[in-house]
Amino acid sequence: MQSSKRILVAPLNWGLGHATRCIPIIQALLDHGHQPFIASDGVALSLLQKEFPGLPSFELPSYKITYAEKGKNFKIKMIWDSPKVLKAMAKEKKAVKQLVKEHGLDGIISDNRLGAFYKKVPCVFITHQLNVLSGNTTWMSSKAHQKIIKKFNACWVPDVKDKPNLTGKLGHLKKSKLNIKYLGPLSRFEKTNDSILYDLMVLLSGPEPQRTFLEEKLLSELLGFEGNILFVKGKIEESQTKEELHTSNGSILLYNFMQSRELQTALNQSAKVLCRSGYTTVMDLAKLEKKAFFIPTPGQYEQEYLAKRLEKHGLVPYNIQENFVLEDLNRMDEFEGLTQFESEVDYEDLFSVFFSIVNENSDPIPSSLST
């Protein structure tokens, strides 16, 4: 039997998706006798602290990622913010090195945190974006991302390897020297046979200010919805709040956030789901085999690509945030909805990377960031 390892799990704080898809990874580490340590910042760290209150957790330097107020300015804001992100990555690299030394860590699992790496222990990078879509700069952004991934001992992609799959060109390369392992879609949820209580569930997440913009638009549009709505804002706060709005044709039950078990029950009790087309959400809805409607975050190429791809395949309809109207929801009946991909994850095989020999000459961050 393999010995117990102390593993740092560090998801990016960009919406809630990176943190939530680390939940089954953390649980699998525990189930296999390992000791997970959690590290992130902001709402991602708060969410995992609520899910695993007994685990040691640490705050990493924030990338301070926010969206532009207008989707068309998304790329220019990312470029504008890039020096700030690079500085945070350099600080993150120092912080992770210190955590490894202070707590005797044996390995690192980074979900899209580019600086969560230390060359003297085995390191894994989780991403569904082997290709990073950025419009006319996609080739450049993809090559830069792949160069960083190459420094890690392994890259875990939460999708199936062959067709049909969920990510398309995002998570699949024609040729690659990367050590890629496909996990199958990752979800913290299980499908149950609960009775349907809600005609529609609204599930929000993502960085500000776009999360708030969509919340305000939907609350206005959905006042005319016929039926009962469960509306989860995706605001991770100190304590849970709940309020009910009565409409002429039903009600809207509002929560600021829900933790995993409560969210699983709510999704299973909902006939349809209205949400962003973030990849973690797509995986969750596929696991629960839900009919959905997507509104991609303005300017985020990945979410726009996924929404267009799933509509093209007749699975889930979408509309852009600016144009969404209540009547759009009627289109869900014309689409098949998402279905789960059967895939068994061999966690013992995956975790064997932490028993491997590390190349001490590797360096995850471009030399310009070395300190």
Buried (B, 14 or more C-beta within 10 A) or exposed (E): EEEEBBBBBBBBBBBBBBBBBBBBBBBBBBEBEBBBBBBBBBBBBBBBBEBBEEBBBBEBBBBBBEBBBEBEBBBEBBEEBEEEBBBBBBBBBEBBBEBBEEBEBBBBBBBBBBBBBBBEBBBBBBBBBBBBBBEEBBEEBBEBBBEBBBBBBBBBBBBBBEEEBBBBBBBBBEEEEBBBBBBBBBBBBEBEEEEEBBBBBBBBBBBEEBBEBBBEBBBEBBBEBEBBBBBBBBBBEEEEEEEEBEBEEBBBBBBBBBEBEEBBBBBBBBBBBBBBBBBBBBBBBBBBEBBBBBBBBBBBBBBBBBBBBBBEEEBBBBBEBEEBEBEBBEBBEEBEBBBBBEBEBEBEEBBEBBEEEBEEEBBBBBEEBEE
